[in-house]
């Protein structure tokens, strides 16, 4: 059995997702963390922030050329939207076979990149070195809608609520606990990037209304779906059970899942299937941790896939 070790670098390692990635890498028997790039923490030892990491590795402030010069097997880009392109270009020029997993929205609409929502797209993987990690809300929406695609009578309406870690570490109203206290903040109520992302990848229009809540982590996605034929609750539940029977990270539950129960867990819960009178409208609820299955865990699934390692290596499940 091939037990090759691969070298990995993380760009944007200070953020919430970067921290979760570092934990997953520390638990991975075949990944060696070669560098972590963070402008704010340059010069500090990684072990000071992450006790699971031993040794003297320090955060560095690396530009795109410096990242490419490291010559690692794989790079995870955990940067805000709009910043990935220079790193991709530099890596492509210096070492085209570097695996790149990009967590931003920058390449989710790029046909030459593999769109990595493994439970729905792993069958389409064809050895691509460039992988676009889906959005957190977009992951929840697609897993809640996909088993019913052939039954849609119109655009699903998706009411999403995220903990404020989804707004990142750069200060804003959406991650200010004082402003969020006893509050719910609607934002980007049409044409959110995840609305466009889901519409593009499911090839059906969806309507998405996101909100930020006072809790730190976790997404609740409540999806209202009009059906083109009458269904029973049992038929709907059976579709989800069949769709995800072999997916360790997707748990189909009877009651509507609670976000408090998914925080810190690596999978998705989907359930609460509720039919309206007449049987042609159903509501489905999905929950996931936006930092894990919505980001870091999914990135690790994709990285494992690209490196030929068992997909769930280092992921508790």
C-alpha positions in Angstrom: 0.0 0.0 0.0 1.4 3.4 -1.0 1.9 5.6 2.1 3.5 8.6 0.4 3.6 11.7 2.5 2.5 14.9 0.8 3.6 18.5 1.6 0.9 21.1 2.1 0.8 24.9 2.6 -2.1 27.0 3.8 -2.5 30.6 2.7 -4.9 32.6 5.0 -4.1 30.5 8.0 -5.2 33.0 10.7 -8.9 32.9 9.8 -11.5 30.7 11.5 -11.4 28.2 8.6 -7.6 28.2 8.6 -7.6 27.2 12.2 -9.9 24.3 11.5 -7.8 23.2 8.6 -4.7 23.1 10.8 -6.4 20.8 13.2 -7.4 18.4 10.4 -3.9 18.5 8.9 -2.4 17.8 12.4 -4.5 14.6 12.6 -3.6 13.5 9.0 -1.0 10.7 8.8 0.0 11.5 5.2 0.1 15.3 5.1 3.1 17.4 6.3 2.4 21.1 6.9 5.2 22.8 5.1 4.1 26.4 5.5 1.3 28.6 6.9 0.9 32.1 5.6 -0.6 34.9 7.6 0.2 38.6 7.3 -1.0 39.4 10.8 0.9 36.5 12.6 4.1 36.5 10.6 7.0 35.4 12.9 4.9 33.8 15.5 5.2 30.0 16.2 2.2 28.0 15.0 2.4 26.0 18.2 1.5 29.1 20.2 -1.9 29.2 18.6 -2.3 25.5 17.9 -1.2 23.1 20.6 -1.9 20.1 18.3 1.1 21.3 16.2 4.5 20.5 17.5 7.8 21.8 16.3 9.1 25.3 15.3 7.0 26.1 12.2 6.2 29.8 12.1 3.6 31.8 10.3 5.1 33.6 7.3 3.8 36.6 5.3 4.1 35.1 1.8 3.2 36.7 -1.5 2.2 34.6 -4.5 5.7 34.1 -5.8 7.0 33.1 -2.4 4.2 30.5 -2.1 5.1 29.1 -5.5 8.8 28.9 -4.6 8.0 26.6 -1.7 7.4 23.7 -4.1 4.8 21.9 -2.1 2.5 19.2 -3.4 -0.7 21.0 -2.4 -1.8 24.5 -1.4 -5.1 25.4 0.3 -6.2 29.0 -0.3 -8.3 30.2 2.6 -8.5 33.9 1.5 -11.4 36.3 1.2 -13.1 36.5 -2.2 -11.1 38.2 -5.0 -7.6 37.4 -3.8 -6.8 33.9 -5.2 -5.8 34.7 -8.8 -2.2 35.8 -8.2 -1.5 32.7 -6.2 -3.1 30.4 -8.8 -1.1 32.1 -11.6 2.2 31.8 -9.7 1.7 28.2 -8.8 0.5 27.3 -12.4 3.7 28.9 -13.8 6.1 27.4 -11.3 4.7 23.9 -10.8 1.5 23.2 -12.8 0.9 19.9 -11.1 0.4 21.5 -7.6 -3.0 20.6 -6.2 -4.9 23.9 -5.4 -8.0 23.9 -3.2 -9.5 27.3 -3.2 -12.1 28.1 -0.5 -13.2 31.4 -2.0 -15.9 32.0 -4.6 -13.4 33.0 -7.2 -13.4 29.8 -9.3 -16.8 28.2 -8.5 -18.1 29.3 -11.9 -14.9 28.2 -13.8 -15.6 25.2 -15.9 -12.0 24.0 -16.0 -12.0 23.7 -12.2 -13.5 20.7 -10.4 -16.3 21.9 -8.1 -15.9 19.8 -5.0 -19.1 18.9 -3.2 -18.1 15.3 -2.9 -21.5 13.8 -2.1 -22.8 15.2 -5.3 -19.8 15.7 -7.6 -17.1 13.1 -6.8 -18.3 11.0 -9.8 -17.3 13.9 -12.0 -13.8 14.1 -10.7 -11.3 13.5 -13.5 -7.9 14.2 -12.0 -8.2 18.0 -12.0 -5.4 19.7 -9.9 -7.6 22.8 -9.3 -10.5 22.4 -7.0 -13.1 25.0 -6.0 -14.6 24.4 -2.6 -18.3 25.2 -2.4 -19.7 27.9 -0.3 -21.1 27.1 3.2 -24.7 28.1 2.5 -24.4 26.6 -1.0 -23.4 23.2 0.4 -26.5 23.2 2.7 -28.8 24.3 -0.1 -27.6 21.7 -2.6 -27.8 18.8 -0.2 -31.3 19.8 0.8 -32.6 20.2 -2.8 -30.7 17.6 -4.9 -32.8 14.5 -4.0 -35.9 16.3 -5.2 -34.5 17.9 -8.4 -36.8 16.0 -10.7 -39.9 17.0 -8.6 -39.3 20.8 -8.7 -42.3 22.8 -9.8 -40.5 26.2 -9.4 -37.5 27.8 -7.7 -36.8 26.5 -4.2 -36.9 29.3 -1.6 -34.1 29.0 0.9 -34.1 30.9 4.2 -30.6 30.7 5.6 -29.3 31.7 9.0 -25.6 31.6 9.8 -23.5 32.1 12.9 -21.3 35.2 12.7 -18.0 33.2 12.1 -19.3 33.1 8.5 -18.6 36.8 8.2 -14.8 36.1 8.7 -12.3 37.9 11.0 -12.2 41.3 9.4 -14.5 43.5 11.6 -17.9 44.3 10.3 -21.5 44.7 11.5 -22.1 41.0 10.6 -19.5 39.7 13.0 -19.9 42.3 15.8 -21.4 40.4 18.8 -22.7 43.7 20.3 -24.8 44.5 17.2 -25.9 40.9 16.8 -27.1 40.5 20.4 -30.8 39.7 20.5 -30.8 40.4 16.8 -31.0 38.8 13.3 -29.4 40.6 10.4 -30.8 40.0 6.9 -28.4 40.9 4.1 -27.8 40.3 0.3 -31.4 39.2 0.0 -31.2 38.7 -3.8 -28.3 37.6 -6.0 -26.1 36.5 -3.2 -23.0 34.7 -4.6 -24.3 31.4 -3.1 -27.7 31.9 -4.8 -25.8 32.1 -8.2 -23.5 29.3 -7.3 -26.4 26.9 -6.5 -28.4 27.9 -9.5 -25.4 27.3 -11.7 -24.5 23.8 -10.3 -28.0 22.4 -9.8 -29.0 24.0 -13.2 -32.2 25.3 -11.7 -33.0 28.7 -10.3 -33.0 29.0 -6.5 -34.0 32.0 -4.3 -31.9 32.6 -1.3 -32.3 34.9 1.7 -29.4 34.9 4.1 -29.3 36.1 7.7 -26.6 36.4 10.4 -27.5 35.4 14.0 -25.7 35.9 17.4 -24.3 32.3 17.6 -20.7 31.8 16.5 -20.9 28.8 14.2 -23.4 26.7 12.3 -25.9 27.2 9.5 -29.7 26.4 9.4 -31.1 26.2 5.9 -34.9 26.0 5.7 -35.9 25.2 2.1 -39.5 25.6 0.8 -40.0 23.4 -2.3 -43.1 23.3 -4.6 -43.5 19.9 -6.2 -44.8 18.9 -9.7 -46.6 15.9 -8.3 -48.2 14.9 -5.1 -45.9 13.2 -2.6 -46.2 11.7 0.9 -43.8 12.4 3.7 -42.6 8.8 3.4 -41.8 9.2 -0.2 -39.8 12.4 0.4 -37.9 10.8 3.4 -37.2 7.7 1.3 -35.6 9.8 -1.5 -33.2 11.4 1.0 -32.4 8.1 2.7 -31.6 6.5 -0.6 -29.6 9.5 -1.9 -27.3 9.7 1.2 -27.3 6.0 2.4 -23.6 5.6 1.6 -22.5 9.1 2.8 -21.0 9.0 6.3 -21.0 12.8 6.5 -24.8 13.2 5.7 -27.2 12.2 8.4 -30.9 12.1 7.4 -33.0 12.8 10.5 -36.7 12.7 11.3 -37.1 15.9 13.2 -36.0 19.3 11.9 -32.3 19.5 12.9 -31.0 22.1 15.4 -28.0 24.2 14.7 -26.8 23.9 18.3 -26.3 20.1 17.7 -24.2 20.5 14.6 -21.6 23.0 15.9 -18.2 21.3 15.9 -19.3 18.3 13.9 -18.0 17.5 10.5 -21.2 16.4 8.7 -24.6 17.6 7.7 -28.0 16.8 9.1 -31.0 17.1 6.9 -34.6 16.3 7.8 -37.8 17.7 9.2 -39.6 16.9 6.0 -43.0 18.6 6.3 -45.7 18.3 3.6 -48.3 21.0 3.2 -51.9 19.9 2.8 -52.4 18.7 -0.7 -48.9 17.1 -0.9 -47.4 19.4 -3.5 -45.2 21.6 -1.2 -42.5 20.3 1.2 -40.2 22.1 3.6 -36.7 20.6 4.2 -34.2 21.7 6.9 -30.4 21.2 6.7 -27.8 22.2 9.2 -24.0 22.2 9.0 -21.1 23.8 10.7 -20.0 26.5 8.3 -16.4 26.2 9.3 -16.3 22.4 8.9 -18.5 20.8 6.2 -19.1 24.3 5.0 -15.3 24.9 4.6 -12.4 23.0 6.2 -13.8 19.5 6.3 -15.0 19.7 2.7 -11.6 21.1 1.7 -10.0 18.0 3.3 -12.3 15.7 1.5 -11.4 17.3 -1.8 -7.6 17.3 -1.0 -7.7 13.6 -0.1 -9.6 12.9 -3.3 -7.0 14.8 -5.4 -4.1 13.1 -3.7 -5.5 9.6 -4.0 -6.1 9.2 -0.3 -9.2 7.8 1.3 -11.6 10.8 1.3 -12.4 10.8 5.0 -8.8 10.5 6.3 -8.3 12.7 9.3 -12.1 13.6 9.4 -13.9 12.4 12.5 -17.1 10.6 11.4 
